């Protein structure tokens, strides 16, 4: 029995001796694994810190890039707007630089973006405004856009065309703006409405020798009497066209004119020589006939007739507007005063402040445009063959 026990003990001793090195290796491996875990955790912590630091540098770099990109974009946008002006105006290099500088300065006094001012200048040049008058035209129309609360492009297009139609020198285009503003201040007609009527009847009025001021007064009177710009323009066009071309009108029209005591030939001539006095006399004869509506329908048609009867029967509004345009002291500087009032509002002052910052950005970005343009051209030459 003791011999068996000794044998078992001997076997276990041999096993223990044999496996001891393996257990030591296992223990060493476990210790090594623990150390690796600690090193890994330390490396992860270092990596996290460097990642955060890298993100900070990346954010700073992105901010720096954005700060660089904004002035470049502002300068590029202004360059593109000025290209549209130069395409028509055909500036010399010196003229281009001077006009660009003055336009930027103008944007710090008028609450319109400098690109909008450039669009006005381009439109003016397109309509034949001379280079020497282009800055004045741009400034005048921009002020009218602010005073009348109208889109700059719209008022610029209309005022430019009216200057051409009525043969108004650019140096006096502001006077028409004064007239329109003063009319809107004194009768129930707003400036945009008067401008629209004027744009509708301008060609007809100018063709019979009527001035832009007189046409504006007629338009303002019709609006004040309750007509819309479209209906007022249509009625006035029909009236002026018919009276200025009586010789080619149907017999019923000529007969109605003669029944009122006029000679068709003389009335046609007089309306072309002295439009407003002739119209006033014509209206008076219609009122005195006691059948103004009938004759208006016979002469001008059933569409314009009911609209024109308001003008014929009126004895207050029309004389008032004609009195305004007949006295320069009453309307001189009216648009400028309106502009100054509107430009002093918070929204306009904020726009001017924004324009000032944009001027600075454009000045900064302009420095980088030539090298960036060359760089873009270089890349283009490299990539084109690919």
C-alpha positions as CSV (number, residue, x, y, z in Angstrom):
1,X,0.0,0.0,0.0
2,X,2.8,2.3,0.9
3,X,4.5,1.4,-2.3
4,X,1.5,2.5,-4.4
5,X,1.3,5.8,-2.6
6,X,5.0,6.4,-3.2
7,X,4.5,5.7,-6.9
8,X,1.6,8.2,-7.1
9,X,3.6,10.9,-5.3
10,X,6.5,10.3,-7.6
11,X,4.3,10.7,-10.7
12,X,2.9,14.0,-9.4
13,X,6.4,15.2,-8.7
14,X,7.5,14.5,-12.2
15,X,4.5,16.2,-13.7
16,X,5.0,19.2,-11.5
17,X,8.7,19.4,-12.5
18,X,7.7,19.1,-16.2
19,X,5.0,21.7,-16.2
20,X,6.7,24.3,-14.0
21,X,8.5,26.0,-17.0
22,X,5.2,26.3,-18.8
23,X,3.5,27.9,-15.8
24,X,6.3,30.4,-15.5
25,X,5.9,31.3,-19.2
26,X,2.2,31.7,-18.8
27,X,2.7,34.0,-15.8
28,X,5.3,36.0,-17.7
29,X,2.9,36.3,-20.7
30,X,0.1,37.5,-18.4
31,X,2.4,40.1,-16.9
32,X,3.5,41.2,-20.4
33,X,-0.2,41.4,-21.5
34,X,-1.0,43.6,-18.5
35,X,1.9,45.9,-19.4
36,X,0.8,46.0,-23.1
37,X,-2.7,47.1,-21.9
38,X,-1.3,49.8,-19.8
39,X,0.9,51.1,-22.7
40,X,-2.0,50.9,-25.1
41,X,-4.2,52.9,-22.7
42,X,-1.4,55.5,-22.4
43,X,-1.0,55.7,-26.2
44,X,-4.8,56.1,-26.7
45,X,-4.8,59.0,-24.2
46,X,-1.9,60.6,-26.1
47,X,-3.7,60.0,-29.4
48,X,-6.9,61.6,-28.1
49,X,-5.0,64.7,-27.0
50,X,-3.2,65.1,-30.3
51,X,-6.5,64.6,-32.2
52,X,-8.1,67.4,-30.2
53,X,-5.1,69.6,-30.7
54,X,-5.2,68.7,-34.5
55,X,-8.9,69.6,-34.6
56,X,-8.1,72.9,-33.0
57,X,-5.5,73.6,-35.6
58,X,-7.8,72.5,-38.4
59,X,-10.6,74.8,-37.1
60,X,-8.1,77.6,-36.9
61,X,-6.9,76.9,-40.4
62,X,-10.5,76.7,-41.7
63,X,-11.3,80.1,-40.1
64,X,-8.1,81.5,-41.6
65,X,-9.1,80.2,-45.0
66,X,-12.6,81.5,-44.7
67,X,-11.3,84.9,-43.7
68,X,-9.1,84.9,-46.7
69,X,-11.8,83.6,-49.1
70,X,-14.4,86.2,-48.2
71,X,-12.4,89.3,-49.4
72,X,-11.4,87.4,-52.5
73,X,-15.0,86.5,-53.3
74,X,-16.1,90.1,-52.7
75,X,-13.4,91.4,-55.0
76,X,-14.2,88.8,-57.6
77,X,-17.9,89.7,-57.5
78,X,-17.1,93.4,-57.9
79,X,-14.7,92.7,-60.7
80,X,-17.4,90.8,-62.5
81,X,-20.0,93.6,-62.0
82,X,-17.5,96.2,-63.3
83,X,-16.8,94.0,-66.3
84,X,-20.4,94.5,-67.3
85,X,-20.0,98.2,-67.1
86,X,-16.7,98.3,-69.0
87,X,-18.1,96.1,-71.7
88,X,-20.3,99.0,-72.7
89,X,-18.5,102.0,-71.4
90,X,-15.1,100.8,-72.8
91,X,-13.0,102.5,-70.2
92,X,-9.3,103.0,-70.4
93,X,-7.2,101.4,-67.6
94,X,-7.1,104.7,-65.8
95,X,-10.8,105.4,-66.3
96,X,-11.7,102.0,-65.1
97,X,-9.7,102.4,-61.9
98,X,-11.1,105.8,-61.2
99,X,-14.7,104.8,-61.8
100,X,-14.3,101.7,-59.7
101,X,-13.0,103.8,-56.8
102,X,-15.7,106.4,-57.1
103,X,-18.4,103.7,-57.2
104,X,-17.1,102.1,-54.0
105,X,-17.1,105.6,-52.4
106,X,-20.6,106.1,-53.5
107,X,-21.8,102.9,-51.9
108,X,-20.7,104.4,-48.5
109,X,-23.3,107.3,-49.0
110,X,-26.2,105.5,-50.7
111,X,-27.9,102.4,-49.2
112,X,-27.4,100.2,-52.3
113,X,-24.9,97.4,-52.7
114,X,-22.0,98.4,-54.9
115,X,-22.9,95.6,-57.4
116,X,-26.3,97.2,-57.7
117,X,-24.7,100.6,-58.4
118,X,-22.5,98.9,-61.1
119,X,-25.7,97.4,-62.6
120,X,-27.2,100.9,-62.8
121,X,-24.0,102.2,-64.5
122,X,-24.0,99.4,-67.0
123,X,-27.7,100.0,-67.8
124,X,-26.9,103.7,-68.2
125,X,-24.0,103.1,-70.5
126,X,-26.2,100.6,-72.5
127,X,-28.7,103.4,-73.1
128,X,-26.1,105.8,-74.4
129,X,-25.1,107.7,-71.3
130,X,-21.7,109.2,-72.0
131,X,-18.8,108.2,-69.8
132,X,-18.4,111.7,-68.3
133,X,-22.1,111.6,-67.2
134,X,-22.2,108.0,-66.1
135,X,-21.3,108.5,-62.4
136,X,-23.8,111.4,-62.1
137,X,-26.5,109.2,-63.7
138,X,-25.8,106.3,-61.4
139,X,-25.8,108.5,-58.3
140,X,-29.0,110.3,-59.3
141,X,-30.9,107.2,-60.2
142,X,-29.7,105.4,-57.0
143,X,-31.0,108.3,-54.9
144,X,-34.3,108.2,-56.7
145,X,-34.6,104.4,-56.1
146,X,-34.1,105.1,-52.4
147,X,-36.5,108.1,-52.4
148,X,-39.2,106.4,-54.3
149,X,-38.6,103.0,-52.6
150,X,-38.3,101.3,-56.0
151,X,-36.0,98.6,-57.4
152,X,-32.8,100.3,-58.6
153,X,-32.9,98.4,-61.9
154,X,-36.5,99.4,-62.7
155,X,-36.1,103.1,-62.0
156,X,-32.8,103.2,-63.8
157,X,-34.3,101.6,-66.9
158,X,-37.3,103.9,-66.9
159,X,-35.4,107.1,-66.2
160,X,-32.8,106.3,-68.8
161,X,-35.5,105.7,-71.5
162,X,-37.4,108.8,-70.5
163,X,-34.2,110.9,-70.8
164,X,-33.9,109.5,-74.4
165,X,-37.6,109.9,-75.3
166,X,-37.9,113.5,-74.0
167,X,-34.4,114.5,-75.0
168,X,-33.5,115.4,-71.4
169,X,-29.8,116.0,-70.7
170,X,-28.4,113.7,-68.1
171,X,-27.4,116.7,-66.0
172,X,-31.2,117.5,-65.7
173,X,-32.6,114.1,-65.1
174,X,-32.7,114.8,-61.4
175,X,-35.1,117.7,-62.0
176,X,-37.7,115.2,-63.4
177,X,-37.2,113.2,-60.2
178,X,-37.9,116.3,-58.2
179,X,-41.1,116.9,-60.1
180,X,-42.3,113.3,-59.6
181,X,-41.5,113.4,-55.9
182,X,-43.2,116.8,-55.3
183,X,-46.3,115.7,-57.1
184,X,-46.5,112.5,-55.0
185,X,-46.2,114.7,-51.9
186,X,-49.1,116.9,-52.8
187,X,-51.8,114.7,-54.4
188,X,-53.0,111.1,-53.8
189,X,-50.5,109.5,-56.1
190,X,-47.3,107.7,-55.1
191,X,-44.0,108.2,-57.0
192,X,-43.8,104.6,-58.3
193,X,-47.3,105.0,-59.8
194,X,-46.4,108.3,-61.5
195,X,-43.2,106.8,-62.9
196,X,-45.2,103.9,-64.3
197,X,-47.8,106.1,-66.0
198,X,-45.0,108.3,-67.4
199,X,-43.3,105.2,-68.8
200,X,-46.5,104.2,-70.5
201,X,-47.3,107.6,-72.1
202,X,-43.8,109.0,-72.5
203,X,-43.5,108.1,-76.2
204,X,-46.9,109.5,-77.2
205,X,-46.5,112.6,-75.0
206,X,-43.0,113.4,-76.4
207,X,-44.2,112.8,-80.0
208,X,-46.7,115.7,-79.7
209,X,-44.3,118.1,-78.0
210,X,-45.4,117.6,-74.4
211,X,-42.7,117.8,-71.8
212,X,-41.9,115.1,-69.3
213,X,-43.1,117.4,-66.4
214,X,-46.4,117.9,-68.1
215,X,-46.9,114.2,-68.8
216,X,-46.0,113.5,-65.1
217,X,-48.6,116.0,-64.0
218,X,-51.3,114.4,-66.2
219,X,-50.4,111.0,-64.8
220,X,-50.5,112.2,-61.2
221,X,-53.9,113.8,-61.8
222,X,-55.4,110.6,-63.2
223,X,-54.0,108.6,-60.3
224,X,-55.2,111.0,-57.7
225,X,-58.7,110.7,-59.3
226,X,-58.7,107.0,-58.6
227,X,-57.3,105.3,-61.7
228,X,-54.6,102.6,-61.7
229,X,-51.3,103.3,-63.5
230,X,-52.3,100.9,-66.2
231,X,-55.7,102.3,-66.9
232,X,-54.5,105.9,-66.6
233,X,-51.8,105.2,-69.1
234,X,-54.1,103.5,-71.6
235,X,-56.7,106.3,-71.4
236,X,-54.2,109.1,-71.7
237,X,-52.5,107.4,-74.6
238,X,-55.8,107.0,-76.4
239,X,-56.7,110.7,-75.8
240,X,-53.4,112.1,-76.9
241,X,-53.0,109.8,-80.0
242,X,-56.6,110.6,-81.2
243,X,-56.3,114.4,-80.8
244,X,-52.8,114.5,-82.4
245,X,-54.1,112.5,-85.4
246,X,-57.6,113.8,-86.0
247,X,-57.1,114.0,-89.7
248,X,-57.1,110.2,-90.0
249,X,-59.9,109.5,-87.6
250,X,-63.3,108.1,-88.7
251,X,-66.1,110.5,-89.7
252,X,-68.0,110.1,-86.5
253,X,-65.0,111.4,-84.5
254,X,-64.5,114.4,-86.8
255,X,-68.3,115.1,-86.6
256,X,-68.2,115.1,-82.8
257,X,-65.2,117.4,-82.7
258,X,-67.0,119.9,-85.1
259,X,-70.2,119.7,-83.0
260,X,-68.1,121.0,-80.1
261,X,-67.1,123.9,-82.2
262,X,-63.6,122.9,-83.1
263,X,-61.9,122.6,-86.5
264,X,-60.3,119.1,-86.6
265,X,-57.3,120.6,-88.5
266,X,-56.8,123.4,-86.1
267,X,-57.2,121.3,-83.0
268,X,-54.7,118.7,-84.3
269,X,-52.2,121.5,-84.9
270,X,-52.8,123.2,-81.6
271,X,-52.4,120.0,-79.5
272,X,-48.9,119.6,-81.1
273,X,-47.9,123.2,-80.5
274,X,-49.2,123.8,-77.0
275,X,-50.5,120.5,-75.6
276,X,-51.6,121.5,-72.0
277,X,-53.4,124.8,-72.9
278,X,-55.2,123.1,-75.7
279,X,-56.3,120.2,-73.5
280,X,-57.5,122.6,-70.8
281,X,-59.6,124.5,-73.3
282,X,-60.9,121.2,-74.8
283,X,-61.9,120.0,-71.3
284,X,-63.7,123.3,-70.6
285,X,-65.7,123.1,-73.8
286,X,-66.7,119.5,-73.0
287,X,-67.9,120.6,-69.5
288,X,-69.9,123.5,-70.9
289,X,-71.5,121.2,-73.5
290,X,-73.3,119.4,-70.7
291,X,-72.8,116.1,-72.6
292,X,-69.1,115.5,-71.8
293,X,-69.6,111.7,-71.4
294,X,-71.3,111.3,-74.8
295,X,-68.6,113.2,-76.6
296,X,-65.8,111.4,-74.8
297,X,-67.3,108.1,-75.8
298,X,-67.8,109.2,-79.4
299,X,-64.3,110.6,-79.8
300,X,-62.1,108.3,-77.7
301,X,-64.3,105.1,-77.4
302,X,-66.3,103.5,-74.6
303,X,-63.2,102.2,-72.8
304,X,-61.2,105.4,-72.2
305,X,-64.3,107.7,-72.1
306,X,-65.5,106.8,-68.5
307,X,-61.9,107.2,-67.2
308,X,-61.3,110.5,-69.0
309,X,-64.6,112.0,-67.7
310,X,-63.0,112.2,-64.2
311,X,-60.2,114.4,-65.6
312,X,-62.6,116.6,-67.7
313,X,-64.9,117.2,-64.7
314,X,-62.1,117.9,-62.3
315,X,-61.4,121.5,-61.4
316,X,-59.1,121.1,-58.5
317,X,-56.4,118.3,-58.9
318,X,-55.4,119.1,-62.5
319,X,-54.9,122.8,-61.8
320,X,-53.0,122.0,-58.6
321,X,-50.5,119.6,-60.3
322,X,-50.0,122.0,-63.2
323,X,-49.3,124.8,-60.6
324,X,-46.6,122.6,-59.1
325,X,-44.7,121.9,-62.3
326,X,-45.0,125.5,-63.4
327,X,-43.0,126.8,-60.4
328,X,-39.5,125.4,-60.1
329,X,-39.2,126.8,-56.6
330,X,-41.9,124.4,-55.5
331,X,-40.2,121.2,-56.6
332,X,-36.4,122.0,-56.7
333,X,-34.5,119.6,-54.4
334,X,-37.6,117.6,-53.5
335,X,-36.1,114.2,-54.4
336,X,-32.9,115.0,-52.5
337,X,-34.8,115.8,-49.4
338,X,-36.8,112.6,-49.6
339,X,-33.6,110.6,-50.2
340,X,-32.0,112.1,-47.1
341,X,-35.1,111.3,-45.0
342,X,-35.2,107.7,-46.1
343,X,-31.4,107.3,-45.9
344,X,-31.4,108.3,-42.3
345,X,-33.6,105.3,-41.3
346,X,-32.0,102.4,-39.4
347,X,-32.3,99.9,-42.3
348,X,-30.6,102.2,-44.7
349,X,-27.8,103.1,-42.2
350,X,-27.2,99.4,-41.6
351,X,-26.9,98.9,-45.4
352,X,-24.4,101.7,-45.7
353,X,-22.4,100.2,-42.8
354,X,-22.5,96.8,-44.6
355,X,-21.3,98.6,-47.8
356,X,-18.4,100.1,-45.9
357,X,-17.2,96.7,-44.6
358,X,-17.6,95.3,-48.2
359,X,-15.5,98.2,-49.5
360,X,-12.7,97.1,-47.1
361,X,-13.1,93.5,-48.1
362,X,-13.0,94.3,-51.8
363,X,-9.8,96.4,-51.3
364,X,-8.2,93.5,-49.4
365,X,-9.3,90.8,-51.9
366,X,-8.3,92.8,-55.0
367,X,-4.6,92.4,-54.0
368,X,-4.9,88.6,-54.4
369,X,-6.9,88.5,-57.7
370,X,-3.9,88.8,-60.1
371,X,-1.8,85.9,-58.5
372,X,-4.9,83.8,-58.1
373,X,-5.9,84.4,-61.7
374,X,-2.4,83.3,-62.9
375,X,-2.6,80.3,-60.6
376,X,-5.9,79.2,-62.1
377,X,-4.6,79.7,-65.6
378,X,-1.5,77.6,-64.7
379,X,-3.7,74.7,-63.4
380,X,-5.9,75.0,-66.5
381,X,-2.8,74.6,-68.8
382,X,-1.7,71.6,-66.8
383,X,-5.0,69.9,-66.7
384,X,-6.2,70.6,-70.3
385,X,-4.0,68.0,-72.0
386,X,-5.3,65.3,-69.6
